[in-house]
Amino acid sequence: MSPLLLLLLLPYASGLPFYNGFYYSNGPNGWGLGHGEGLFNGVKLVVETPEETLFTHQGANVTLPCRYHYEPALASPRPVRIKWWKLSENGAPEKDVLVAIGLRHRSFGDYQGRVHLRQEREWEVSLEIRDLQLEDYGRYRCEVIDGLEDESGLVELELRGVVFPYQPPQGRYQLNFHEAQQACEEQDAVLASFEQLFRAWEEGLDWCNAGWLQDASVQYPIMLPRQPCGGLGLAPGVRSYGPRHRRLHRYDVFCFATALKGRVYYLEHPEKLTLTEAKAACQEDGAQIAKVGQLFAAWKFRGLDRCDAGWLADGSVRYPVAHPRPNCGSAEPGVRSFGFPDPQSHKYGVYCYHQR
């Protein structure tokens, strides 16, 4: 039996370093966490990851590419330890994703059951993630450890999505940071990051109400400077109130919704509906009433264009316009809002969401 196999079979290997469910030898064969004698004698370990950002959507499966090699090349592969983790964002702790030695793998936290090490080709250690969640976007590090050699590369994963401002039925500036998080989640979205808001501003988002972002700062994007929005003398840009108290201060929120797997559609119905009737009508059609984030995603990525106002799950009434035209709101594309009409006395159409 080889020393490595014996090491992996020992559940309580006395005196050996232990990390993430694995024991490591410090011996001359180089199986350590950067310990022991160097074996390469001038051979360099190189890790390769793509420079460009990978874009995908919620619910998809994605592969984060990572390969390694030696310079000069070795005649045969050497045993290495592989570790994937997600880098911290806005002060959040780093997340372990997967660690592997040979055929033995272990995944962690929310990634359990959703990640796999892809090794279809020699020297390949790519990470497969299934059923992507909104929280999965960010930067991932692929680390390869061979004795004293420890090299890594970064892979940036971005979900295609749309930023939208949101305020609850109670009106303007009613949400503290934690309530803002919950409000976005209820609309099938997450708090937008500054980078996402800035990108949305570059694409034309103009909104005068200040809103929470992922880092607990409060900001708002202005394309056309005007008196109520910081004054005429300021250049266009993203205005910032800086970090605010997460519990005491109250604002609106900017949410980020990713592209959809399912379909949002306006339900053709012979009569207008109250909110309760609208929810029931979607259920009878084998769907559910759409959420605000789903409607924005359908408008942004599916080109949903409808001039009919319809109920959404939060009790708001909205309609998406991809191609502006007379009698259909403003001259700019967007999702128009009627606010939050009385759910019992007012009747409208309804937008449904069918997950397929």
C-alpha positions, 0 to 999 in steps of 0.5 A, spaced: 500 500 500 502 506 498 504 512 503 499 516 500 493 511 500 495 509 507 494 516 509 487 517 506 485 511 509 487 513 516 481 517 519 485 519 525 492 520 523 496 522 529 501 528 529 499 530 521 496 537 520 489 537 518 485 542 514 478 541 511 477 534 512 484 532 510 490 530 513 497 532 510 504 529 510 510 533 511 515 528 509 519 529 503 514 527 498 511 534 498 504 533 501 504 539 505 501 545 506 507 549 503 512 545 508 517 540 507 523 540 502 522 543 495 523 537 489 522 541 483 530 544 482 528 549 478 521 546 475 516 552 475 508 551 477 504 555 472 496 556 473 492 558 468 485 561 468 481 566 463 482 573 463 475 575 461 469 575 465 464 569 465 457 571 464 451 567 465 444 567 468 441 564 475 439 557 474 444 555 469 450 550 470 457 553 469 464 551 468 470 556 471 476 554 467 483 552 471 489 548 468 496 548 470 502 545 468 510 545 469 515 549 466 519 545 463 514 540 462 514 534 466 513 527 463 507 525 468 502 528 472 504 529 480 499 529 486 497 535 487 492 539 492 486 543 489 482 548 493 477 553 490 474 558 494 470 565 493 473 571 495 470 576 500 465 581 497 464 588 501 467 585 508 464 578 507 468 572 509 471 568 504 467 562 502 471 555 501 468 552 495 471 545 494 478 542 496 481 535 493 486 530 493 486 525 487 479 522 487 477 525 494 473 531 494 469 535 499 465 541 498 462 546 503 456 550 505 451 552 500 455 549 494 455 542 497 451 538 492 452 543 486 460 543 485 464 538 482 471 538 480 472 537 472 478 533 470 477 531 463 483 533 460 490 532 463 492 538 468 485 540 468 482 542 475 476 546 473 470 547 477 463 546 475 457 549 479 450 547 477 444 551 479 447 558 479 444 562 485 444 569 485 449 569 491 454 565 486 456 571 482 463 574 484 471 572 484 473 565 485 480 563 486 483 556 483 489 554 487 494 548 486 499 546 491 505 541 490 509 541 496 513 548 496 510 550 490 503 554 491 500 558 485 493 560 483 489 564 478 482 568 479 476 567 475 470 572 475 463 570 474 458 575 473 450 574 472 447 577 467 442 582 470 438 588 471 438 593 476 431 596 478 429 601 484 424 599 489 420 602 494 415 598 498 407 599 498 408 604 505 412 609 500 418 612 499 424 611 504 421 606 509 426 601 509 432 600 513 438 595 510 435 589 513 428 590 510 431 592 504 435 586 503 428 582 504 424 586 500 429 585 494 429 577 496 421 577 496 422 580 488 426 574 486 432 579 486 438 581 491 441 588 493 445 591 487 452 592 488 456 599 487 459 596 480 452 593 478 449 600 479 454 604 476 454 599 470 446 601 470 448 608 470 452 607 464 447 604 460 442 610 462 439 609 469 436 615 472 433 615 479 433 621 484 431 617 490 437 614 494 437 607 495 441 602 499 446 598 496 450 591 498 455 594 502 450 598 506 452 605 502 446 609 500 447 612 493 443 614 486 444 614 479 443 621 475 444 622 468 440 629 467 442 633 473 436 637 476 435 641 482 432 636 486 437 631 485 443 634 487 443 641 484 444 643 476 451 644 478 453 637 479 456 633 473 452 626 471 454 620 476 452 616 481 451 620 487 453 617 494 451 618 501 456 614 504 455 608 509 449 609 513 447 605 519 444 599 517 438 599 522 436 606 524 437 609 517 431 608 512 431 609 504 429 605 498 433 600 495 436 598 488 435 591 487 439 586 482 435 581 478 438 576 473 436 573 467 430 568 467 430 560 466 422 561 466 417 565 462 413 572 464 407 573 460 401 577 460 395 573 461 389 574 456 383 574 460 376 576 458 375 581 464 380 585 469 381 582 476 382 584 483 389 582 486 386 576 489 383 574 483 389 575 479 393 571 483 388 565 482 388 566 475 395 565 474 394 559 478 389 556 474 393 557 468 399 553 471 403 559 473 404 564 479 403 571 479 410 574 477 414 578 481 417 585 480 424 582 479 422 577 474 418 582 470 424 587 469 428 581 467 423 579 462 423 586 459 431 587 459 433 580 456 427 577 453 424 584 450 417 583 453 413 589 451 406 590 453 402 596 454 397 593 458 398 594 466 398 588 470 398 586 477 404 583 480 406 579 487 407 585 491 401 588 489 404 593 485 401 594 478 406 595 472 407 594 465 414 593 460 415 597 454 421 595 450 419 599 444 416 606 446 410 608 442 404 613 443 399 612 449 404 607 452 408 612 457 414 616 456 419 616 450 424 611 453 424 604 454 423 601 461 418 598 466 412 603 467 409 603 474 402 605 477 404 604 484 400 600 489 392 601 487 387 598 492 387 591 491 380 590 492 377 596 489 381 596 483 382 591 477 387 590 472 390 585 468 396 580 471 403 578 469 404 571 470 411 567 471 411 560 469 418 556 471 420 551 465 
